[in-house]
């Protein structure tokens, strides 16, 4: 099992994240892929893991990390998520079935609010029924299948969604009961319910065939900034009557 952690300017979280992974999964190969950090991320990560350098972009970084690992299973974990210690045993048990090509963990957030609870519940239901797995669910993939697919598609956003769709056409995907506890910082910063609507909007754009780079730029601006721009463009009368 090889754990791959893509990072960019994660000095505030990387020490704790890698410390937990080393403690809970000592038998796993651990590779951190830096996308050009300008803080102390690389220096901290070097104390705990093999560090690989890559072009910026999560898909590029995860593919680069995979090329520098040797495990039969690739496990992609975000630096701001906390993985339950039972996950590894559950992954191994799930992959004892040759029909299973990969999967993810059950999503939860590091705080509990009605909005965050709703988002976690619907995200897990989506993953189980539609097989749409996102990166904060700590996706794991058999290396053989990963290489057959050519790795993650080189997209600036939605690479995890597209990868899970491709995997589902190759075999079974499973969502394990072990949890991946994701950071809620960005959701809370912009407003949880507003972000829920915003993310659904971005996914609709993707399924409609909108250029992923355009979607990435929309995501980077956030829903609040997008709303302010739309108000400026349409004028206060139109917005207030909507």
Biotite code that builds the C-alpha atoms (Angstrom):
import biotite.structure as struc

atoms = struc.array([
    struc.Atom([0.000, 0.000, 0.000], chain_id="A", res_id=1, res_name="UNK", atom_name="CA", element="C"),
    struc.Atom([1.358, 3.398, -1.035], chain_id="A", res_id=2, res_name="UNK", atom_name="CA", element="C"),
    struc.Atom([-0.050, 6.606, 0.445], chain_id="A", res_id=3, res_name="UNK", atom_name="CA", element="C"),
    struc.Atom([0.243, 9.686, -1.778], chain_id="A", res_id=4, res_name="UNK", atom_name="CA", element="C"),
    struc.Atom([-0.343, 13.157, -0.319], chain_id="A", res_id=5, res_name="UNK", atom_name="CA", element="C"),
    struc.Atom([-0.442, 16.126, -2.755], chain_id="A", res_id=6, res_name="UNK", atom_name="CA", element="C"),
    struc.Atom([0.471, 19.398, -1.025], chain_id="A", res_id=7, res_name="UNK", atom_name="CA", element="C"),
    struc.Atom([0.877, 23.100, -1.658], chain_id="A", res_id=8, res_name="UNK", atom_name="CA", element="C"),
    struc.Atom([1.759, 25.505, 1.164], chain_id="A", res_id=9, res_name="UNK", atom_name="CA", element="C"),
    struc.Atom([0.493, 23.212, 3.913], chain_id="A", res_id=10, res_name="UNK", atom_name="CA", element="C"),
    struc.Atom([2.972, 24.085, 6.667], chain_id="A", res_id=11, res_name="UNK", atom_name="CA", element="C"),
    struc.Atom([0.164, 24.577, 9.194], chain_id="A", res_id=12, res_name="UNK", atom_name="CA", element="C"),
    struc.Atom([-1.309, 21.105, 8.690], chain_id="A", res_id=13, res_name="UNK", atom_name="CA", element="C"),
    struc.Atom([1.424, 18.869, 7.281], chain_id="A", res_id=14, res_name="UNK", atom_name="CA", element="C"),
    struc.Atom([3.209, 18.057, 10.544], chain_id="A", res_id=15, res_name="UNK", atom_name="CA", element="C"),
    struc.Atom([0.088, 16.694, 12.224], chain_id="A", res_id=16, res_name="UNK", atom_name="CA", element="C"),
    struc.Atom([-1.185, 15.013, 9.060], chain_id="A", res_id=17, res_name="UNK", atom_name="CA", element="C"),
    struc.Atom([2.000, 13.082, 8.332], chain_id="A", res_id=18, res_name="UNK", atom_name="CA", element="C"),
    struc.Atom([2.497, 12.288, 12.008], chain_id="A", res_id=19, res_name="UNK", atom_name="CA", element="C"),
    struc.Atom([-0.905, 10.584, 12.115], chain_id="A", res_id=20, res_name="UNK", atom_name="CA", element="C"),
    struc.Atom([-0.255, 8.642, 8.904], chain_id="A", res_id=21, res_name="UNK", atom_name="CA", element="C"),
    struc.Atom([3.125, 7.412, 10.163], chain_id="A", res_id=22, res_name="UNK", atom_name="CA", element="C"),
    struc.Atom([1.619, 6.408, 13.497], chain_id="A", res_id=23, res_name="UNK", atom_name="CA", element="C"),
    struc.Atom([-1.514, 4.668, 12.205], chain_id="A", res_id=24, res_name="UNK", atom_name="CA", element="C"),
    struc.Atom([-0.158, 3.129, 8.978], chain_id="A", res_id=25, res_name="UNK", atom_name="CA", element="C"),
    struc.Atom([3.531, 2.400, 9.627], chain_id="A", res_id=26, res_name="UNK", atom_name="CA", element="C"),
    struc.Atom([3.673, -0.400, 7.037], chain_id="A", res_id=27, res_name="UNK", atom_name="CA", element="C"),
    struc.Atom([2.591, 1.877, 4.174], chain_id="A", res_id=28, res_name="UNK", atom_name="CA", element="C"),
    struc.Atom([4.921, 3.634, 1.807], chain_id="A", res_id=29, res_name="UNK", atom_name="CA", element="C"),
    struc.Atom([4.402, 7.383, 2.270], chain_id="A", res_id=30, res_name="UNK", atom_name="CA", element="C"),
    struc.Atom([5.075, 9.895, -0.529], chain_id="A", res_id=31, res_name="UNK", atom_name="CA", element="C"),
    struc.Atom([4.363, 13.625, -0.394], chain_id="A", res_id=32, res_name="UNK", atom_name="CA", element="C"),
    struc.Atom([4.112, 15.455, -3.727], chain_id="A", res_id=33, res_name="UNK", atom_name="CA", element="C"),
    struc.Atom([4.810, 19.167, -3.546], chain_id="A", res_id=34, res_name="UNK", atom_name="CA", element="C"),
    struc.Atom([3.431, 21.464, -6.214], chain_id="A", res_id=35, res_name="UNK", atom_name="CA", element="C"),
    struc.Atom([5.790, 24.369, -5.574], chain_id="A", res_id=36, res_name="UNK", atom_name="CA", element="C"),
    struc.Atom([5.269, 25.407, -1.952], chain_id="A", res_id=37, res_name="UNK", atom_name="CA", element="C"),
    struc.Atom([6.807, 28.694, -0.869], chain_id="A", res_id=38, res_name="UNK", atom_name="CA", element="C"),
    struc.Atom([6.542, 28.014, 2.863], chain_id="A", res_id=39, res_name="UNK", atom_name="CA", element="C"),
    struc.Atom([8.125, 25.323, 5.070], chain_id="A", res_id=40, res_name="UNK", atom_name="CA", element="C"),
    struc.Atom([5.977, 22.462, 3.752], chain_id="A", res_id=41, res_name="UNK", atom_name="CA", element="C"),
    struc.Atom([8.830, 20.583, 2.053], chain_id="A", res_id=42, res_name="UNK", atom_name="CA", element="C"),
    struc.Atom([11.202, 20.913, 5.007], chain_id="A", res_id=43, res_name="UNK", atom_name="CA", element="C"),
    struc.Atom([8.580, 19.527, 7.390], chain_id="A", res_id=44, res_name="UNK", atom_name="CA", element="C"),
    struc.Atom([7.455, 16.755, 5.044], chain_id="A", res_id=45, res_name="UNK", atom_name="CA", element="C"),
    struc.Atom([11.024, 15.541, 4.495], chain_id="A", res_id=46, res_name="UNK", atom_name="CA", element="C"),
    struc.Atom([11.176, 14.546, 8.158], chain_id="A", res_id=47, res_name="UNK", atom_name="CA", element="C"),
    struc.Atom([8.342, 12.048, 7.685], chain_id="A", res_id=48, res_name="UNK", atom_name="CA", element="C"),
    struc.Atom([8.104, 10.946, 4.058], chain_id="A", res_id=49, res_name="UNK", atom_name="CA", element="C"),
    struc.Atom([9.698, 10.747, 0.653], chain_id="A", res_id=50, res_name="UNK", atom_name="CA", element="C"),
    struc.Atom([9.119, 14.095, -1.040], chain_id="A", res_id=51, res_name="UNK", atom_name="CA", element="C"),
    struc.Atom([8.572, 14.362, -4.789], chain_id="A", res_id=52, res_name="UNK", atom_name="CA", element="C"),
    struc.Atom([8.359, 17.631, -6.715], chain_id="A", res_id=53, res_name="UNK", atom_name="CA", element="C"),
    struc.Atom([5.828, 18.179, -9.475], chain_id="A", res_id=54, res_name="UNK", atom_name="CA", element="C"),
    struc.Atom([4.064, 20.800, -11.519], chain_id="A", res_id=55, res_name="UNK", atom_name="CA", element="C"),
    struc.Atom([1.224, 22.427, -9.618], chain_id="A", res_id=56, res_name="UNK", atom_name="CA", element="C"),
    struc.Atom([-2.176, 20.801, -9.994], chain_id="A", res_id=57, res_name="UNK", atom_name="CA", element="C"),
    struc.Atom([-3.679, 17.998, -7.957], chain_id="A", res_id=58, res_name="UNK", atom_name="CA", element="C"),
    struc.Atom([-3.994, 15.572, -10.883], chain_id="A", res_id=59, res_name="UNK", atom_name="CA", element="C"),
    struc.Atom([-0.399, 16.205, -11.982], chain_id="A", res_id=60, res_name="UNK", atom_name="CA", element="C"),
    struc.Atom([0.847, 15.842, -8.420], chain_id="A", res_id=61, res_name="UNK", atom_name="CA", element="C"),
    struc.Atom([-1.014, 12.609, -7.720], chain_id="A", res_id=62, res_name="UNK", atom_name="CA", element="C"),
    struc.Atom([0.173, 11.071, -10.982], chain_id="A", res_id=63, res_name="UNK", atom_name="CA", element="C"),
    struc.Atom([3.753, 12.102, -10.202], chain_id="A", res_id=64, res_name="UNK", atom_name="CA", element="C"),
    struc.Atom([3.454, 10.550, -6.763], chain_id="A", res_id=65, res_name="UNK", atom_name="CA", element="C"),
    struc.Atom([2.144, 7.300, -8.213], chain_id="A", res_id=66, res_name="UNK", atom_name="CA", element="C"),
    struc.Atom([5.178, 7.069, -10.497], chain_id="A", res_id=67, res_name="UNK", atom_name="CA", element="C"),
    struc.Atom([7.462, 7.220, -7.449], chain_id="A", res_id=68, res_name="UNK", atom_name="CA", element="C"),
    struc.Atom([5.738, 4.455, -5.468], chain_id="A", res_id=69, res_name="UNK", atom_name="CA", element="C"),
    struc.Atom([5.881, 0.688, -5.529], chain_id="A", res_id=70, res_name="UNK", atom_name="CA", element="C"),
    struc.Atom([2.687, -0.434, -3.801], chain_id="A", res_id=71, res_name="UNK", atom_name="CA", element="C"),
    struc.Atom([0.054, -2.582, -5.455], chain_id="A", res_id=72, res_name="UNK", atom_name="CA", element="C"),
    struc.Atom([-2.586, -0.222, -4.084], chain_id="A", res_id=73, res_name="UNK", atom_name="CA", element="C"),
    struc.Atom([-2.465, 3.577, -4.376], chain_id="A", res_id=74, res_name="UNK", atom_name="CA", element="C"),
    struc.Atom([-4.177, 5.553, -1.605], chain_id="A", res_id=75, res_name="UNK", atom_name="CA", element="C"),
    struc.Atom([-4.632, 9.292, -2.198], chain_id="A", res_id=76, res_name="UNK", atom_name="CA", element="C"),
    struc.Atom([-5.069, 11.378, 0.955], chain_id="A", res_id=77, res_name="UNK", atom_name="CA", element="C"),
    struc.Atom([-5.447, 15.134, 1.325], chain_id="A", res_id=78, res_name="UNK", atom_name="CA", element="C"),
    struc.Atom([-3.232, 16.894, 3.841], chain_id="A", res_id=79, res_name="UNK", atom_name="CA", element="C"),
    struc.Atom([-6.205, 18.461, 5.628], chain_id="A", res_id=80, res_name="UNK", atom_name="CA", element="C"),
    struc.Atom([-8.074, 15.196, 6.253], chain_id="A", res_id=81, res_name="UNK", atom_name="CA", element="C"),
    struc.Atom([-7.802, 12.784, 9.163], chain_id="A", res_id=82, res_name="UNK", atom_name="CA", element="C"),
    struc.Atom([-8.113, 9.074, 8.369], chain_id="A", res_id=83, res_name="UNK", atom_name="CA", element="C"),
    struc.Atom([-9.563, 6.619, 10.861], chain_id="A", res_id=84, res_name="UNK", atom_name="CA", element="C"),
    struc.Atom([-7.034, 3.973, 11.876], chain_id="A", res_id=85, res_name="UNK", atom_name="CA", element="C"),
    struc.Atom([-9.416, 1.138, 10.838], chain_id="A", res_id=86, res_name="UNK", atom_name="CA", element="C"),
    struc.Atom([-9.286, 2.222, 7.188], chain_id="A", res_id=87, res_name="UNK", atom_name="CA", element="C"),
    struc.Atom([-6.268, 0.182, 6.128], chain_id="A", res_id=88, res_name="UNK", atom_name="CA", element="C"),
    struc.Atom([-7.651, -3.149, 7.300], chain_id="A", res_id=89, res_name="UNK", atom_name="CA", element="C"),
    struc.Atom([-10.972, -2.367, 5.616], chain_id="A", res_id=90, res_name="UNK", atom_name="CA", element="C"),
    struc.Atom([-9.257, -1.501, 2.331], chain_id="A", res_id=91, res_name="UNK", atom_name="CA", element="C"),
    struc.Atom([-7.324, -4.758, 2.373], chain_id="A", res_id=92, res_name="UNK", atom_name="CA", element="C"),
    struc.Atom([-10.499, -6.718, 3.112], chain_id="A", res_id=93, res_name="UNK", atom_name="CA", element="C"),
    struc.Atom([-12.398, -4.976, 0.311], chain_id="A", res_id=94, res_name="UNK", atom_name="CA", element="C"),
    struc.Atom([-9.639, -5.617, -2.231], chain_id="A", res_id=95, res_name="UNK", atom_name="CA", element="C"),
    struc.Atom([-9.598, -9.318, -1.413], chain_id="A", res_id=96, res_name="UNK", atom_name="CA", element="C"),
    struc.Atom([-12.527, -9.355, -3.857], chain_id="A", res_id=97, res_name="UNK", atom_name="CA", element="C"),
    struc.Atom([-10.914, -9.194, -7.329], chain_id="A", res_id=98, res_name="UNK", atom_name="CA", element="C"),
    struc.Atom([-14.006, -7.440, -8.719], chain_id="A", res_id=99, res_name="UNK", atom_name="CA", element="C"),
    struc.Atom([-13.279, -4.354, -6.584], chain_id="A", res_id=100, res_name="UNK", atom_name="CA", element="C"),
    struc.Atom([-11.018, -1.861, -8.376], chain_id="A", res_id=101, res_name="UNK", atom_name="CA", element="C"),
    struc.Atom([-11.046, 0.847, -5.717], chain_id="A", res_id=102, res_name="UNK", atom_name="CA", element="C"),
    struc.Atom([-13.202, 3.046, -3.554], chain_id="A", res_id=103, res_name="UNK", atom_name="CA", element="C"),
    struc.Atom([-13.202, 5.597, -0.784], chain_id="A", res_id=104, res_name="UNK", atom_name="CA", element="C"),
    struc.Atom([-14.023, 6.202, 2.845], chain_id="A", res_id=105, res_name="UNK", atom_name="CA", element="C"),
    struc.Atom([-17.100, 7.597, 4.559], chain_id="A", res_id=106, res_name="UNK", atom_name="CA", element="C"),
    struc.Atom([-16.911, 11.384, 4.620], chain_id="A", res_id=107, res_name="UNK", atom_name="CA", element="C"),
    struc.Atom([-17.410, 13.468, 7.736], chain_id="A", res_id=108, res_name="UNK", atom_name="CA", element="C"),
    struc.Atom([-16.315, 16.965, 8.728], chain_id="A", res_id=109, res_name="UNK", atom_name="CA", element="C"),
    struc.Atom([-14.256, 18.275, 11.607], chain_id="A", res_id=110, res_name="UNK", atom_name="CA", element="C"),
    struc.Atom([-17.251, 20.145, 12.992], chain_id="A", res_id=111, res_name="UNK", atom_name="CA", element="C"),
    struc.Atom([-20.925, 19.323, 13.254], chain_id="A", res_id=112, res_name="UNK", atom_name="CA", element="C"),
    struc.Atom([-23.614, 21.681, 11.961], chain_id="A", res_id=113, res_name="UNK", atom_name="CA", element="C"),
    struc.Atom([-26.886, 20.919, 10.165], chain_id="A", res_id=114, res_name="UNK", atom_name="CA", element="C"),
    struc.Atom([-25.387, 22.054, 6.870], chain_id="A", res_id=115, res_name="UNK", atom_name="CA", element="C"),
    struc.Atom([-22.176, 20.053, 7.227], chain_id="A", res_id=116, res_name="UNK", atom_name="CA", element="C"),
    struc.Atom([-24.083, 16.981, 8.398], chain_id="A", res_id=117, res_name="UNK", atom_name="CA", element="C"),
    struc.Atom([-26.355, 17.268, 5.374], chain_id="A", res_id=118, res_name="UNK", atom_name="CA", element="C"),
    struc.Atom([-23.406, 17.627, 3.019], chain_id="A", res_id=119, res_name="UNK", atom_name="CA", element="C"),
    struc.Atom([-21.626, 14.606, 4.487], chain_id="A", res_id=120, res_name="UNK", atom_name="CA", element="C"),
    struc.Atom([-24.802, 12.503, 4.292], chain_id="A", res_id=121, res_name="UNK", atom_name="CA", element="C"),
    struc.Atom([-25.582, 13.404, 0.683], chain_id="A", res_id=122, res_name="UNK", atom_name="CA", element="C"),
    struc.Atom([-21.926, 13.026, -0.374], chain_id="A", res_id=123, res_name="UNK", atom_name="CA", element="C"),
    struc.Atom([-21.798, 9.513, 1.055], chain_id="A", res_id=124, res_name="UNK", atom_name="CA", element="C"),
    struc.Atom([-25.135, 8.604, -0.524], chain_id="A", res_id=125, res_name="UNK", atom_name="CA", element="C"),
    struc.Atom([-23.905, 9.922, -3.888], chain_id="A", res_id=126, res_name="UNK", atom_name="CA", element="C"),
    struc.Atom([-20.724, 7.893, -3.605], chain_id="A", res_id=127, res_name="UNK", atom_name="CA", element="C"),
    struc.Atom([-22.575, 4.696, -2.722], chain_id="A", res_id=128, res_name="UNK", atom_name="CA", element="C"),
    struc.Atom([-25.293, 4.969, -5.345], chain_id="A", res_id=129, res_name="UNK", atom_name="CA", element="C"),
    struc.Atom([-23.716, 6.958, -8.192], chain_id="A", res_id=130, res_name="UNK", atom_name="CA", element="C"),
    struc.Atom([-20.091, 5.884, -7.549], chain_id="A", res_id=131, res_name="UNK", atom_name="CA", element="C"),
    struc.Atom([-18.961, 9.525, -7.630], chain_id="A", res_id=132, res_name="UNK", atom_name="CA", element="C"),
    struc.Atom([-16.039, 9.667, -5.208], chain_id="A", res_id=133, res_name="UNK", atom_name="CA", element="C"),
    struc.Atom([-14.214, 12.894, -4.428], chain_id="A", res_id=134, res_name="UNK", atom_name="CA", element="C"),
    struc.Atom([-10.719, 13.452, -3.082], chain_id="A", res_id=135, res_name="UNK", atom_name="CA", element="C"),
    struc.Atom([-11.771, 14.252, 0.464], chain_id="A", res_id=136, res_name="UNK", atom_name="CA", element="C"),
    struc.Atom([-13.001, 10.660, 0.730], chain_id="A", res_id=137, res_name="UNK", atom_name="CA", element="C"),
    struc.Atom([-9.426, 9.328, 0.472], chain_id="A", res_id=138, res_name="UNK", atom_name="CA", element="C"),
    struc.Atom([-9.746, 7.431, -2.799], chain_id="A", res_id=139, res_name="UNK", atom_name="CA", element="C"),
    struc.Atom([-7.832, 4.150, -3.157], chain_id="A", res_id=140, res_name="UNK", atom_name="CA", element="C"),
    struc.Atom([-7.168, 2.357, -6.452], chain_id="A", res_id=141, res_name="UNK", atom_name="CA", element="C"),
    struc.Atom([-5.492, -0.845, -7.565], chain_id="A", res_id=142, res_name="UNK", atom_name="CA", element="C"),
    struc.Atom([-2.248, 0.148, -9.290], chain_id="A", res_id=143, res_name="UNK", atom_name="CA", element="C"),
    struc.Atom([-2.914, -2.163, -12.235], chain_id="A", res_id=144, res_name="UNK", atom_name="CA", element="C"),
    struc.Atom([-6.211, -0.425, -12.985], chain_id="A", res_id=145, res_name="UNK", atom_name="CA", element="C"),
    struc.Atom([-4.737, 3.025, -12.324], chain_id="A", res_id=146, res_name="UNK", atom_name="CA", element="C"),
    struc.Atom([-2.020, 2.380, -14.905], chain_id="A", res_id=147, res_name="UNK", atom_name="CA", element="C"),
    struc.Atom([-4.476, 0.930, -17.427], chain_id="A", res_id=148, res_name="UNK", atom_name="CA", element="C"),
    struc.Atom([-6.465, 4.180, -17.198], chain_id="A", res_id=149, res_name="UNK", atom_name="CA", element="C"),
    struc.Atom([-3.337, 6.301, -17.570], chain_id="A", res_id=150, res_name="UNK", atom_name="CA", element="C"),
    struc.Atom([-3.665, 7.798, -14.090], chain_id="A", res_id=151, res_name="UNK", atom_name="CA", element="C"),
    struc.Atom([-5.850, 10.739, -13.166], chain_id="A", res_id=152, res_name="UNK", atom_name="CA", element="C"),
    struc.Atom([-7.085, 12.738, -16.154], chain_id="A", res_id=153, res_name="UNK", atom_name="CA", element="C"),
    struc.Atom([-5.060, 15.940, -16.486], chain_id="A", res_id=154, res_name="UNK", atom_name="CA", element="C"),
    struc.Atom([-7.868, 18.283, -15.487], chain_id="A", res_id=155, res_name="UNK", atom_name="CA", element="C"),
    struc.Atom([-7.526, 21.463, -13.406], chain_id="A", res_id=156, res_name="UNK", atom_name="CA", element="C"),
    struc.Atom([-10.608, 20.473, -11.367], chain_id="A", res_id=157, res_name="UNK", atom_name="CA", element="C"),
    struc.Atom([-13.009, 17.496, -11.118], chain_id="A", res_id=158, res_name="UNK", atom_name="CA", element="C"),
    struc.Atom([-10.165, 15.041, -11.747], chain_id="A", res_id=159, res_name="UNK", atom_name="CA", element="C"),
    struc.Atom([-11.392, 12.899, -8.841], chain_id="A", res_id=160, res_name="UNK", atom_name="CA", element="C"),
    struc.Atom([-14.976, 12.842, -10.125], chain_id="A", res_id=161, res_name="UNK", atom_name="CA", element="C"),
    struc.Atom([-13.831, 11.895, -13.624], chain_id="A", res_id=162, res_name="UNK", atom_name="CA", element="C"),
    struc.Atom([-11.480, 9.228, -12.267], chain_id="A", res_id=163, res_name="UNK", atom_name="CA", element="C"),
    struc.Atom([-14.247, 7.613, -10.233], chain_id="A", res_id=164, res_name="UNK", atom_name="CA", element="C"),
    struc.Atom([-16.510, 7.563, -13.297], chain_id="A", res_id=165, res_name="UNK", atom_name="CA", element="C"),
    struc.Atom([-13.797, 5.810, -15.307], chain_id="A", res_id=166, res_name="UNK", atom_name="CA", element="C"),
    struc.Atom([-13.105, 3.355, -12.494], chain_id="A", res_id=167, res_name="UNK", atom_name="CA", element="C"),
    struc.Atom([-16.788, 2.468, -12.218], chain_id="A", res_id=168, res_name="UNK", atom_name="CA", element="C"),
    struc.Atom([-16.678, 1.322, -15.839], chain_id="A", res_id=169, res_name="UNK", atom_name="CA", element="C"),
    struc.Atom([-13.785, -1.039, -14.998], chain_id="A", res_id=170, res_name="UNK", atom_name="CA", element="C"),
    struc.Atom([-15.164, -2.753, -11.915], chain_id="A", res_id=171, res_name="UNK", atom_name="CA", element="C"),
    struc.Atom([-16.781, -2.361, -8.526], chain_id="A", res_id=172, res_name="UNK", atom_name="CA", element="C"),
    struc.Atom([-16.193, 0.651, -6.283], chain_id="A", res_id=173, res_name="UNK", atom_name="CA", element="C"),
    struc.Atom([-16.832, 0.442, -2.565], chain_id="A", res_id=174, res_name="UNK", atom_name="CA", element="C"),
    struc.Atom([-17.389, 3.012, 0.177], chain_id="A", res_id=175, res_name="UNK", atom_name="CA", element="C"),
    struc.Atom([-15.967, 1.762, 3.455], chain_id="A", res_id=176, res_name="UNK", atom_name="CA", element="C"),
    struc.Atom([-17.349, 2.569, 6.928], chain_id="A", res_id=177, res_name="UNK", atom_name="CA", element="C"),
    struc.Atom([-14.014, 3.978, 8.150], chain_id="A", res_id=178, res_name="UNK", atom_name="CA", element="C"),
    struc.Atom([-14.130, 7.754, 8.096], chain_id="A", res_id=179, res_name="UNK", atom_name="CA", element="C"),
    struc.Atom([-12.167, 10.455, 6.340], chain_id="A", res_id=180, res_name="UNK", atom_name="CA", element="C"),
    struc.Atom([-12.634, 13.612, 8.404], chain_id="A", res_id=181, res_name="UNK", atom_name="CA", element="C"),
    struc.Atom([-12.258, 16.621, 6.134], chain_id="A", res_id=182, res_name="UNK", atom_name="CA", element="C"),
    struc.Atom([-11.566, 20.231, 7.010], chain_id="A", res_id=183, res_name="UNK", atom_name="CA", element="C"),
    struc.Atom([-14.666, 22.434, 6.905], chain_id="A", res_id=184, res_name="UNK", atom_name="CA", element="C"),
    struc.Atom([-12.674, 25.674, 6.846], chain_id="A", res_id=185, res_name="UNK", atom_name="CA", element="C"),
    struc.Atom([-13.482, 26.767, 3.286], chain_id="A", res_id=186, res_name="UNK", atom_name="CA", element="C"),
    struc.Atom([-17.119, 25.734, 3.622], chain_id="A", res_id=187, res_name="UNK", atom_name="CA", element="C"),
    struc.Atom([-17.580, 27.726, 6.822], chain_id="A", res_id=188, res_name="UNK", atom_name="CA", element="C"),
    struc.Atom([-15.631, 30.691, 5.465], chain_id="A", res_id=189, res_name="UNK", atom_name="CA", element="C"),
    struc.Atom([-18.005, 31.127, 2.513], chain_id="A", res_id=190, res_name="UNK", atom_name="CA", element="C"),
    struc.Atom([-21.173, 29.828, 4.208], chain_id="A", res_id=191, res_name="UNK", atom_name="CA", element="C"),
    struc.Atom([-21.996, 26.119, 4.228], chain_id="A", res_id=192, res_name="UNK", atom_name="CA", element="C"),
    struc.Atom([-25.361, 26.243, 2.455], chain_id="A", res_id=193, res_name="UNK", atom_name="CA", element="C"),
    struc.Atom([-24.086, 28.723, -0.100], chain_id="A", res_id=194, res_name="UNK", atom_name="CA", element="C"),
    struc.Atom([-21.124, 26.441, -0.817], chain_id="A", res_id=195, res_name="UNK", atom_name="CA", element="C"),
    struc.Atom([-23.394, 23.404, -1.167], chain_id="A", res_id=196, res_name="UNK", atom_name="CA", element="C"),
    struc.Atom([-25.385, 25.180, -3.875], chain_id="A", res_id=197, res_name="UNK", atom_name="CA", element="C"),
    struc.Atom([-22.213, 26.540, -5.467], chain_id="A", res_id=198, res_name="UNK", atom_name="CA", element="C"),
    struc.Atom([-20.552, 23.115, -5.701], chain_id="A", res_id=199, res_name="UNK", atom_name="CA", element="C"),
    struc.Atom([-23.667, 21.588, -7.259], chain_id="A", res_id=200, res_name="UNK", atom_name="CA", element="C"),
    struc.Atom([-23.607, 24.413, -9.791], chain_id="A", res_id=201, res_name="UNK", atom_name="CA", element="C"),
    struc.Atom([-19.978, 23.662, -10.644], chain_id="A", res_id=202, res_name="UNK", atom_name="CA", element="C"),
    struc.Atom([-20.740, 19.976, -11.114], chain_id="A", res_id=203, res_name="UNK", atom_name="CA", element="C"),
    struc.Atom([-23.618, 20.850, -13.437], chain_id="A", res_id=204, res_name="UNK", atom_name="CA", element="C"),
    struc.Atom([-21.217, 22.977, -15.466], chain_id="A", res_id=205, res_name="UNK", atom_name="CA", element="C"),
    struc.Atom([-18.837, 20.028, -15.715], chain_id="A", res_id=206, res_name="UNK", atom_name="CA", element="C"),
    struc.Atom([-21.536, 17.583, -16.812], chain_id="A", res_id=207, res_name="UNK", atom_name="CA", element="C"),
    struc.Atom([-22.712, 20.172, -19.353], chain_id="A", res_id=208, res_name="UNK", atom_name="CA", element="C"),
    struc.Atom([-19.269, 20.149, -20.946], chain_id="A", res_id=209, res_name="UNK", atom_name="CA", element="C"),
    struc.Atom([-17.994, 23.545, -19.773], chain_id="A", res_id=210, res_name="UNK", atom_name="CA", element="C"),
    struc.Atom([-14.209, 23.964, -20.011], chain_id="A", res_id=211, res_name="UNK", atom_name="CA", element="C"),
    struc.Atom([-12.727, 22.657, -16.715], chain_id="A", res_id=212, res_name="UNK", atom_name="CA", element="C"),
    struc.Atom([-10.304, 25.591, -16.566], chain_id="A", res_id=213, res_name="UNK", atom_name="CA", element="C"),
    struc.Atom([-13.246, 27.967, -16.566], chain_id="A", res_id=214, res_name="UNK", atom_name="CA", element="C"),
    struc.Atom([-14.848, 25.920, -13.757], chain_id="A", res_id=215, res_name="UNK", atom_name="CA", element="C"),
    struc.Atom([-11.609, 26.048, -11.775], chain_id="A", res_id=216, res_name="UNK", atom_name="CA", element="C"),
    struc.Atom([-11.524, 29.838, -12.038], chain_id="A", res_id=217, res_name="UNK", atom_name="CA", element="C"),
    struc.Atom([-15.119, 30.026, -10.822], chain_id="A", res_id=218, res_name="UNK", atom_name="CA", element="C"),
    struc.Atom([-14.272, 27.763, -7.884], chain_id="A", res_id=219, res_name="UNK", atom_name="CA", element="C"),
    struc.Atom([-11.222, 29.828, -6.957], chain_id="A", res_id=220, res_name="UNK", atom_name="CA", element="C"),
    struc.Atom([-13.311, 33.005, -6.767], chain_id="A", res_id=221, res_name="UNK", atom_name="CA", element="C"),
    struc.Atom([-15.824, 31.407, -4.414], chain_id="A", res_id=222, res_name="UNK", atom_name="CA", element="C"),
    struc.Atom([-19.580, 31.945, -4.263], chain_id="A", res_id=223, res_name="UNK", atom_name="CA", element="C"),
    struc.Atom([-19.477, 35.257, -2.371], chain_id="A", res_id=224, res_name="UNK", atom_name="CA", element="C"),
    struc.Atom([-17.152, 36.900, -4.882], chain_id="A", res_id=225, res_name="UNK", atom_name="CA", element="C"),
    struc.Atom([-19.138, 35.480, -7.759], chain_id="A", res_id=226, res_name="UNK", atom_name="CA", element="C"),
    struc.Atom([-22.334, 36.893, -6.268], chain_id="A", res_id=227, res_name="UNK", atom_name="CA", element="C"),
    struc.Atom([-20.774, 40.348, -5.866], chain_id="A", res_id=228, res_name="UNK", atom_name="CA", element="C"),
    struc.Atom([-19.598, 40.277, -9.485], chain_id="A", res_id=229, res_name="UNK", atom_name="CA", element="C"),
    struc.Atom([-23.056, 39.292, -10.705], chain_id="A", res_id=230, res_name="UNK", atom_name="CA", element="C"),
    struc.Atom([-24.644, 42.084, -8.670], chain_id="A", res_id=231, res_name="UNK", atom_name="CA", element="C"),
    struc.Atom([-22.265, 44.581, -10.241], chain_id="A", res_id=232, res_name="UNK", atom_name="CA", element="C"),
    struc.Atom([-23.029, 43.274, -13.730], chain_id="A", res_id=233, res_name="UNK", atom_name="CA", element="C"),
    struc.Atom([-26.807, 43.070, -13.391], chain_id="A", res_id=234, res_name="UNK", atom_name="CA", element="C"),
    struc.Atom([-27.472, 46.041, -11.121], chain_id="A", res_id=235, res_name="UNK", atom_name="CA", element="C"),
    struc.Atom([-29.215, 46.179, -7.746], chain_id="A", res_id=236, res_name="UNK", atom_name="CA", element="C"),
    struc.Atom([-32.776, 46.298, -9.104], chain_id="A", res_id=237, res_name="UNK", atom_name="CA", element="C"),
    struc.Atom([-32.504, 43.014, -10.962], chain_id="A", res_id=238, res_name="UNK", atom_name="CA", element="C"),
    struc.Atom([-30.846, 41.227, -8.053], chain_id="A", res_id=239, res_name="UNK", atom_name="CA", element="C"),
    struc.Atom([-33.338, 42.467, -5.464], chain_id="A", res_id=240, res_name="UNK", atom_name="CA", element="C"),
    struc.Atom([-36.309, 41.318, -7.550], chain_id="A", res_id=241, res_name="UNK", atom_name="CA", element="C"),
    struc.Atom([-34.944, 37.809, -8.110], chain_id="A", res_id=242, res_name="UNK", atom_name="CA", element="C"),
])
